[in-house]
Amino acid sequence: MGFRILVDRLWPRGISKERAALDVWAKEVAPSPELRKWFNHKPERFKEFSARYTEELEHNSEVQKLKEQAKTHGSVLLLYGAKDPRVNHAVVLQEYLQQHFKH
């Protein structure tokens, strides 16, 4: 099953903390509220959103903690509440971590 990390800033509606069975809630690595509101899950904004969110990740000290947790636990599952599995911040975060995991 892996180490379960919720990467949303807001808790997903309708999910109890017990049912989520999380290991960590890493809300600090989620997009800023301003960026999240601007993006508004609009697919036509995803490319620009990805670039802006990647820039935020570059300056986010909490990302290092996430990388360390991934190294410690090996198998990590990023959880998110977005409905579209291809157009959401977790996709960008996963790609970012994979690219920077070697460092």
URFENRA-V260737 format. One record per pair of residues at least 24 apart in sequence whose ideal C-beta (glycine too) atoms are under 10 Angstrom apart, sorted by sequence separation. I is the first residue (numbers start at 1). GAP is how many residues later the second one is. D is the distance in Angstrom with one decimal. If there is no record, write none. Layout:
I,GAP,D  I,GAP,D
This chain:
5,24,8.7  6,24,9.1  7,24,9.7  9,24,6.9  29,24,10.0  32,24,6.1  31,25,6.4  10,26,8.5  30,26,9.3  31,26,9.0  9,27,6.7  29,27,9.1  66,27,8.2  70,27,6.5  8,28,9.3  29,28,7.2  32,28,9.4  70,28,9.8  31,29,10.0  67,29,9.8  30,30,9.6  63,30,8.6  66,30,9.8  67,30,6.6  71,30,7.9  29,31,6.2  66,31,7.0  70,31,7.0  28,32,7.1  29,32,10.0  30,32,9.5  57,32,9.7  28,33,8.5  29,33,5.1  56,33,9.7  63,33,7.7  67,33,7.0  28,34,3.9  29,34,5.8  63,34,7.9  67,34,6.7  27,35,8.9  28,35,8.8  57,35,7.9  26,36,6.8  29,36,8.3  53,36,5.8  56,36,9.8  57,36,7.0  64,36,9.7  67,36,8.6  26,37,9.1  28,37,8.3  29,37,5.5  50,37,9.6  63,37,8.0  28,38,8.9  46,38,9.2  49,38,8.7  53,38,9.9  54,38,6.4  58,38,8.6  26,39,7.5  49,39,9.4  50,39,8.7  53,39,5.0  54,39,9.1  57,39,5.2  26,40,5.6  46,40,8.6  49,40,7.7  52,40,9.5  53,40,7.7  57,40,8.9  24,41,8.9  41,41,6.3  43,41,7.5  46,41,5.0  50,41,8.1  51,41,9.1  54,41,8.5  24,42,8.4  41,42,7.6  45,42,9.1  46,42,8.6  50,42,4.8  54,42,5.9  58,42,9.3  26,43,8.1  41,43,6.6  43,43,8.6  44,43,9.7  46,43,9.9  49,43,7.6  53,43,8.2  57,43,8.6  43,44,5.0  24,45,6.5  42,45,8.4  46,45,8.7  50,45,8.3  54,45,9.4  23,46,8.2  41,46,6.7  46,46,8.7  50,46,9.3  41,47,7.1  39,48,9.2  41,48,9.6  24,49,9.6  29,49,9.5  39,49,9.2  23,50,7.8  30,50,8.6  39,50,8.0  24,52,9.5  26,52,8.8  23,53,9.1  26,53,9.7  36,53,7.6  23,54,9.0  25,54,9.2  35,54,8.7  22,55,9.7  24,55,9.9  23,56,9.9  22,57,7.1  31,57,9.8  21,58,9.7  31,58,5.1  7,59,8.1  20,59,7.3  30,59,6.4  29,60,9.0  30,60,9.1  5,61,7.1  29,61,9.9  31,61,8.5  31,62,9.1  30,63,8.3  5,64,7.0  15,64,9.4  29,64,6.5  5,65,8.5  3,66,6.5  15,66,7.8  3,67,7.6  12,67,8.3  14,67,9.3  26,67,9.3  29,67,9.5  2,68,9.8  5,68,9.2  12,68,7.9  13,68,7.3  29,68,9.5  3,69,8.0  4,69,9.7  12,69,3.5  3,70,3.6  8,70,9.8  11,70,8.2  12,70,9.2  2,71,7.2  3,71,7.8  4,71,10.0  5,71,6.2  6,71,9.7  7,71,5.1  8,71,7.8  10,71,7.5  2,72,7.8  3,72,6.6  4,72,8.1  5,72,6.9  6,72,8.3  7,72,6.8  8,72,5.4  9,72,10.0  2,73,3.6  3,73,4.9  4,73,5.1  5,73,5.8  6,73,4.7  7,73,5.7  8,73,5.2  1,74,7.9  2,74,5.6  3,74,6.9  4,74,8.7  5,74,6.5  6,74,7.4  7,74,9.6  8,74,8.0  2,75,4.3  3,75,9.9  4,75,6.0  5,75,9.8  6,75,8.3  1,76,7.0  2,76,9.5  8,80,9.4  9,80,9.2  7,81,9.6  8,81,8.1  7,82,7.1  8,82,8.3  7,83,5.5  6,84,9.7  5,85,9.7  7,86,5.8  7,87,9.0  5,88,9.7
